[in-house]
């Protein structure tokens, strides 16, 4: 069940909201937990028990860590079980495939193993569970005595599948006591509609262009369709994921929760370092606070700092997917952040602003080639197409077959909304009576257009479900 589906918008969400505001306050968390488990079971019935086990384990270990005299041992056990579960479900297939590749080169029979299914959202809810245990260990928050509240924190349906990754201490007080009001409900509905429109009216049409061009053999792509394909994907993944984050934040507001922002115009960055302060910000903060700083961060020698950075981005790549393409994508970003810490960064700062932006976009777009490609070989051939090794355009695959008027409109809107110009427009829409008069028809148009897209039953994927 995804937020942009008929079943969610016209059945699940109205029923949950109606029940939520009808039940007494003391039952609201239980209701939300049951609704969240149902939401998860809709897509992953077979793994709902895994979710419940994760809740019970982390609730139990949080209390053990809080009261134990051997806190490090308890923390290692609690975090270790979470990582074992994540490692098994996410990386078992990858490990077996690579071992079999090695065995084949040695003429040794391959390992026989059943493919392991990847449960939805396991990367997100595992990271949240780990942050809870670590925050309790650091005494940044007391352990939660009520396992229902731990369960709601881990399984809350608005951000269960794709974030934002919420630290426990961010919502600890809200789990116990939160404010429900019409102002937050209004803000939540508006934010949800904006996110829904970003997903359906911008990301989806661009995704059709990207999927169509990436489906072609990369060695038959000319430079023009290759560039159009990867630019379309770059915009698709931003609006798909940021739109989903907007919807999650909006749903949180409707239910009385305040979730952290997850995106801040990442494509206006001038450096890769700045890009990661603007892109998937909840993940960036998690990696900084729970991995980079514990490794020593930048407080150690330059060689050790370089190792720490590359380790973080190697694991960031693997967190996104069990594939060498994700490993290269993560290291690609890590290498450029390292370069920016040295003389290259000094030289970059002296360039004209437009060249700094051009540098960032080129690095990020090339990185998306690895992120989008199924194999390293596909990525390398696609990069060759970008470089023009197959010419400008292949007459067997004219670009007109893949670009529609809807995609052109979506692309124009995407470029405009990728810039802070949108922030100024939003400020105008939120300014007093005049803003309300402009906002209401805009929201009506966006909602109507989104519902029309849903009712047509056309292309409606969600990229981050695969992670």
C-alpha positions in Angstrom: 0.0 0.0 0.0 1.5 3.3 -1.1 0.3 6.8 -0.2 -0.6 7.5 -3.8 -2.9 4.5 -4.2 -6.7 4.5 -4.2 -6.9 2.0 -1.3 -4.8 4.3 0.9 -6.4 7.6 0.0 -10.1 6.5 0.0 -10.2 3.6 2.5 -7.2 3.3 4.9 -6.4 7.0 5.7 -10.1 8.2 6.2 -10.8 5.2 8.4 -7.7 5.7 10.5 -8.2 9.4 10.9 -11.9 9.0 11.8 -11.1 6.3 14.4 -8.1 8.2 15.7 -10.1 11.3 16.6 -13.0 9.4 18.0 -11.1 7.2 20.5 -10.1 8.5 23.9 -6.6 9.9 24.1 -5.2 6.9 26.1 -6.1 4.6 23.2 -4.7 6.7 20.4 -1.2 5.1 20.4 -2.6 1.6 20.4 -4.9 2.4 17.5 -2.0 3.9 15.5 0.2 0.9 16.2 -2.5 -1.5 15.1 -3.1 0.6 12.0 0.6 0.7 11.3 0.9 -3.1 11.6 -2.1 -3.5 9.3 -0.5 -1.1 6.8 2.7 -3.1 6.8 0.8 -6.4 6.6 -1.0 -5.2 3.5 2.3 -5.3 1.6 4.3 -7.7 3.7 1.9 -10.1 5.5 4.6 -12.8 5.8 7.0 -10.5 7.5 4.7 -8.7 9.9 5.8 -11.2 12.6 9.4 -10.0 11.9 8.3 -6.4 12.6 6.6 -7.5 15.9 9.7 -9.4 16.9 11.8 -6.3 16.2 9.5 -4.2 18.4 9.6 -6.6 21.3 13.3 -7.1 21.1 14.2 -3.4 21.0 11.7 -2.6 23.7 13.3 -5.3 25.9 16.9 -4.3 25.1 16.2 -0.6 25.7 15.2 -1.4 29.3 18.1 -3.7 29.8 20.6 -1.1 28.5 19.1 1.5 30.8 19.4 -0.6 33.9 22.4 -2.8 33.2 25.8 -2.3 34.8 27.4 -3.7 31.5 25.8 -1.3 29.1 28.3 -1.8 26.3 27.7 -5.5 26.2 23.9 -4.9 26.3 24.2 -2.3 23.5 26.3 -4.6 21.4 23.8 -7.4 21.8 20.8 -5.2 21.0 22.4 -3.5 18.0 24.0 -6.8 16.8 20.7 -8.6 16.5 19.3 -5.7 14.5 22.3 -5.8 12.2 22.1 -9.6 11.8 18.5 -9.4 10.7 19.2 -6.5 8.3 22.3 -8.3 7.0 20.5 -11.6 6.4 17.4 -10.2 4.6 19.2 -7.5 2.6 22.7 -9.0 1.9 22.4 -12.8 1.9 21.7 -13.0 -1.8 24.5 -10.5 -2.6 27.0 -12.5 -0.6 26.0 -15.8 -2.1 26.2 -14.4 -5.6 29.7 -13.0 -5.1 30.9 -16.2 -3.4 29.6 -18.2 -6.4 31.3 -15.9 -8.8 34.6 -16.5 -7.0 33.9 -20.3 -6.8 33.2 -20.4 -10.5 36.5 -18.8 -11.3 38.1 -21.7 -9.3 36.0 -24.3 -11.0 34.3 -25.1 -7.7 30.5 -26.0 -7.6 28.4 -23.0 -6.5 26.6 -22.8 -3.2 22.9 -23.7 -3.3 20.8 -21.3 -1.4 17.1 -20.2 -1.7 16.7 -16.5 -2.6 15.9 -14.3 0.4 13.1 -11.8 0.0 13.8 -8.3 1.1 11.1 -7.0 3.5 9.7 -3.6 2.8 11.2 -0.8 4.8 13.7 -2.9 6.8 16.5 -0.5 6.3 14.5 2.4 7.7 12.9 0.7 10.7 16.2 -1.0 11.6 18.1 2.3 11.7 15.3 3.8 13.9 15.5 0.9 16.3 19.3 1.2 16.5 19.0 5.0 17.2 16.7 4.2 20.1 19.1 1.8 21.7 22.1 4.1 21.2 20.2 7.1 22.5 19.3 5.2 25.6 22.9 4.0 26.0 24.2 7.6 25.7 21.6 8.7 28.3 20.2 11.2 25.8 16.7 9.7 26.6 15.4 7.3 29.2 14.2 3.9 28.0 10.5 3.7 27.1 8.7 1.5 29.6 5.6 1.0 27.5 6.4 -1.4 24.6 3.4 -0.1 22.7 5.1 3.3 22.5 8.4 1.7 21.3 6.3 -0.2 18.7 4.6 2.9 17.5 8.0 4.7 17.2 9.5 1.8 15.1 6.4 1.0 13.0 4.5 4.3 12.6 3.0 4.0 9.1 3.6 7.6 7.8 7.4 7.0 7.8 7.7 3.3 8.1 8.5 2.4 4.5 10.7 5.3 3.4 11.4 7.7 6.2 12.3 10.3 7.1 14.5 8.4 9.6 13.3 9.8 13.0 15.5 9.7 16.0 13.8 8.5 19.1 14.6 11.5 21.2 12.9 13.7 18.5 9.5 12.1 19.2 9.9 10.7 22.7 7.8 13.4 24.3 5.3 13.3 21.4 4.7 9.6 22.0 3.5 10.3 25.5 1.8 13.7 24.9 1.1 15.6 21.7 -1.1 18.4 20.6 -3.9 18.0 18.2 -5.4 21.1 16.6 -7.0 22.4 13.4 -3.9 24.4 12.5 -1.7 21.3 12.4 -4.4 19.4 10.6 -4.6 22.1 8.0 -0.8 22.2 7.6 -0.7 18.4 7.4 -3.3 18.2 4.7 -1.6 21.0 2.6 1.8 19.3 3.0 0.3 15.9 2.0 -1.3 17.4 -1.2 1.9 19.1 -2.2 3.8 15.8 -1.8 1.1 13.8 -3.6 1.3 16.2 -6.6 5.1 16.1 -6.6 4.9 12.3 -6.8 2.1 11.9 -9.3 2.3 15.0 -11.5 6.1 15.4 -11.7 8.0 12.3 -10.7 5.8 9.8 -12.5 5.9 11.4 -16.0 9.6 11.9 -15.7 10.0 8.3 -14.5 8.3 7.0 -17.7 10.9 8.9 -19.8 13.8 7.5 -17.7 12.4 3.9 -17.7 11.8 4.0 -21.4 15.3 5.2 -22.2 17.1 3.0 -19.6 15.2 0.0 -21.0 17.1 0.4 -24.3 20.4 -1.4 -24.7 22.9 1.2 -23.5 25.2 0.5 -26.5 22.4 1.7 -28.8 21.9 5.0 -27.1 23.2 8.2 -28.5 24.4 11.1 -26.3 21.1 13.1 -26.5 18.7 10.3 -25.3 21.3 9.2 -22.7 21.5 12.7 -21.2 17.8 13.1 -21.3 17.3 9.7 -19.6 19.7 10.4 -16.7 18.4 14.0 -16.2 14.9 12.7 -16.2 15.9 10.1 -13.6 17.7 12.7 -11.5 14.6 14.8 -11.3 12.3 11.7 -10.8 14.2 10.4 -7.8 14.2 13.8 -6.1 10.5 14.5 -6.6 9.5 10.9 -5.9 11.4 10.7 -2.7 10.9 14.2 -1.5 7.2 14.0 -2.4 6.9 10.8 -0.3 8.7 12.6 2.6 6.3 15.6 2.3 3.4 13.2 2.5 4.9 11.5 5.6 5.5 14.8 7.3 2.0 15.9 6.4 0.5 12.7 7.8 2.6 13.1 11.0 1.1 16.6 11.5 -2.4 15.3 11.1 -1.7 12.8 13.9 0.1 15.4 16.2 3.7 14.4 15.3 6.4 16.7 14.0 8.9 14.8 11.8 12.2 16.3 10.6 12.6 17.8 7.2 14.3 15.5 4.7 15.2 17.7 1.7 16.3 21.3 1.3 16.8 22.0 -2.5 19.8 19.6 -2.9 20.3 20.5 -6.6 21.3 24.1 -5.8 24.3 22.9 -3.9 27.8 24.0 -5.0 29.7 21.1 -3.5 29.1 17.4 -2.8 29.5 18.1 0.9 26.7 20.7 0.7 24.6 18.3 -1.4 24.6 15.8 1.4 23.5 18.5 3.9 20.5 19.0 1.7 19.7 15.5 0.4 18.0 12.8 2.5 19.0 14.9 5.6 17.7 12.4 8.1 20.0 9.7 6.7 22.9 12.1 6.6 22.4 13.1 10.3 22.0 9.4 11.2 25.3 8.4 9.5 27.1 11.4 11.1 25.8 10.8 14.7 25.8 7.0 14.8 28.7 6.1 12.5 31.0 8.9 11.5 31.5 10.6 14.9 31.9 7.2 16.8 34.6 6.3 14.2 36.5 9.4 15.2 35.0 11.8 12.7 37.3 14.6 11.7 39.0 14.8 15.2 41.7 12.3 14.1 44.6 12.4 11.6 43.9 13.2 7.9 44.5 9.6 6.8 42.1 8.3 9.5 39.5 10.9 8.6 39.7 9.9 5.0 39.2 6.2 6.0 36.2 7.3 8.2 34.6 9.2 5.3 35.0 6.5 2.8 33.8 3.9 5.3 30.6 6.0 5.9 29.9 6.4 2.2 30.7 2.8 1.4 28.1 1.7 4.0 25.7 4.5 2.7 25.9 2.9 -0.7 25.3 -0.6 0.7 22.4 0.6 2.8 20.7 1.7 -0.4 21.1 -1.7 -2.0 23.0 -4.9 -2.1 24.8 -4.4 -5.4 28.2 -3.2 -6.5 26.5 -0.3 -8.4 25.4 1.1 -5.0 28.9 0.5 -3.6 30.4 2.6 -6.4 27.7 5.2 -6.0 28.5 5.6 -2.4 32.3 5.7 -2.8 31.9 8.1 -5.8 30.4 10.7 -3.4 32.8 9.9 -0.6 35.8 10.5 -2.9 34.6 13.9 -4.0 33.9 14.9 -0.4 37.4 14.0 0.4 38.8 16.0 -2.5 36.8 19.0 -1.4 38.5 18.8 2.0 41.8 19.4 0.3 43.3 21.8 -2.3 40.6 20.9 -4.8 38.0 22.4 -2.5 40.0 25.6 -2.2 40.3 25.8 -6.0 36.6 25.1 -6.3 35.6 27.9 -4.0 37.4 30.4 -6.3 35.5 29.4 -9.4 32.4 31.4 -10.6 29.2 30.3 -8.9 27.8 28.9 -12.1 30.8 26.6 -12.5 30.5 25.4 -8.9 26.8 24.5 -9.6 27.8 22.8 -12.9 30.5 20.8 -11.1 28.0 19.6 -8.5 25.3 18.6 -11.0 27.8 16.8 -13.2 29.1 14.7 -10.2 25.6 13.9 -8.9 24.2 13.0 -12.3 27.1 10.7 -13.1 26.6 9.1 -9.7 22.9 8.5 -10.5 24.0 6.4 -13.5 25.5 3.9 -11.1 22.5 4.2 -8.8 20.0 3.5 -11.7 21.9 0.8 -13.6 21.3 -2.8 -12.9 25.0 -3.8 -13.2 28.4 -2.2 -13.3 28.7 -3.1 -17.0 25.5 -1.4 -17.8 26.6 1.7 -16.0 30.0 1.8 -17.8 28.3 1.5 -21.2 25.8 4.2 -20.3 28.6 6.5 -19.3 30.1 5.8 -22.7 26.8 6.9 -24.3 26.8 10.1 -22.3 30.3 10.7 -23.6 29.0 10.3 -27.2 30.8 7.0 -28.0 27.6 5.9 -29.9 27.1 9.2 -31.6 24.5 12.0 -31.0 21.3 10.0 -31.6 20.4 6.5 -32.9 17.8 6.7 -35.7 16.4 3.4 -34.5 15.4 5.0 -31.2 14.3 8.6 -32.0 13.9 10.7 -28.8 10.4 11.8 -29.9 9.1 8.3 -29.0 10.0 8.8 -25.3 9.2 12.4 -24.6 5.5 13.5 -24.3 4.1 16.9 -23.7 3.2 15.8 -20.2 6.8 14.9 -19.5 8.0 18.3 -20.9 5.6 20.1 -18.6 6.7 17.9 -15.7 10.4 18.6 -16.5 9.8 22.4 -16.6 8.0 22.3 -13.2 10.7 20.1 -11.8 13.5 22.5 -12.7 11.5 25.4 -11.3 10.6 23.6 -8.1 14.2 22.5 -7.6 15.2 26.1 -7.0 14.4 28.3 -4.0 12.1 30.3 -6.2 9.5 27.8 -5.0 10.1 28.8 -1.4 9.3 32.4 -2.2 6.1 31.3 -4.0 5.2 29.3 -1.0 5.7 32.3 1.3 3.3 34.2 -0.9 0.7 31.5 -0.8 0.9 31.4 3.0 0.6 35.1 3.6 -2.7 36.1 5.1 -6.1 36.3 3.3 -4.5 36.9 -0.1 -2.4 33.9 0.3 -5.4 31.8 1.3 -7.3 33.0 -1.8 -4.4 31.9 -4.0 -3.7 28.7 -2.1 -7.1 27.2 -2.1 -7.6 27.0 -5.9 -4.0 25.8 -6.3 -4.5 23.0 -3.8 -7.8 22.1 -5.6 -6.1 21.9 -8.9 -3.2 19.8 -7.6 -5.5 17.4 -5.8 -7.8 17.1 -8.8 -4.9 16.5 -11.1 -3.4 13.9 -8.7 -6.7 12.1 -8.3 -7.1 12.0 -12.1 -3.7 10.4 -12.4 -4.6 7.8 -9.8 -8.0 7.0 -11.3 -6.4 6.4 -14.7 -4.5 3.5 -13.1 -1.3 4.3 -15.0 2.4 4.2 -14.1 2.8 4.7 -10.3 6.0 3.2 -8.9 7.9 4.3 -5.8 11.6 4.2 -6.2 12.6 3.8 -2.6 10.5 0.7 -2.0 13.4 -1.3 -3.3 15.7 0.0 -0.6 
